[in-house]
Amino acid sequence: MTKNNISNRIVVLDTETTGLSTREGHRIIEIGCVELINRRLTGKRFHAYLNPERKIDDGAIAVHGISNEFLDDKPLFKQISAEFISFIENAELVIHNAPFDVGFINNELSFLEGSTQKIADFCLVFDTLVYARKKHPGQRNSLDALCKRYGIDNSHRELHGALLDAEILAEVFLLMTGGQSSLIDDAPVKTELVIASTVTSRTAVIRPALNIVRCNEEEASAHQASLNAMEQCLWNQ
């Protein structure tokens, strides 16, 4: 399957790094991904902490709280690369400020022996920051600002974390690109955390469930009236 076959599978992705620029030798230390199919969260996730083989900038530690000591026994990117690529391959990646994360991932891929692949070779990329700037020109469009704008509770986000931020971004993405159409199915979603075989989790954190906004009776009646006004509406059949 090639990226031309990508249709309904989305992977929301975030990373944490040792610093701001690959030009200065900075590396990825955490990857977090959540999967959506047909705009519905499947509960399937990928998460890994990585040994960057270098020290983390103090400024970066202040942002994500991940210490050098914690990463000492974590795998290298090359040790989890196959599982990571398998998880994201043939999906559309949703990333906030995509050039940053894609640049770091491509940098890691360049270190793999015999590899010349880049993200663009097996994924499409949707940048929520670019989309938000077009949708909300002249406003702040950080992830925190978007959470506030769309009424998403991120009070549990004291520090940045790749998996947590990917979960929050998934909710932002769904609301920003067409409402919570993916969350109208009330069936519980079973969470499947895909952790690379050599990775151990930093903490056993239970993430809060995404908020579900349900319509009231007046909104439901107005919606049904709109459907009834259509000549042919499959939803009414």
Secondary structure, 3 states (H helix, E strand, C coil): CCHHHCCCEEEEEEEEECCCCHHHCCCEEEEEEEEEECCEEEEEEEEEECCCCCCCCHHHHHHHCCCHHHHCCCCCHHHHHHHHHHHHCCCEEEECCHHHHHHHHHHHHHCCCCCCCCHHHCCEEEEHHHHHHHHCCCCCCCHHHHHHHCCCCCCCCCCCCHHHHHHHHHHHHHHHCCCCHHHCCCCCCCCEEEECCCCCCCCCCCCCCCCCCCCCHHHHHHHHHHHHCCCCCHHHC
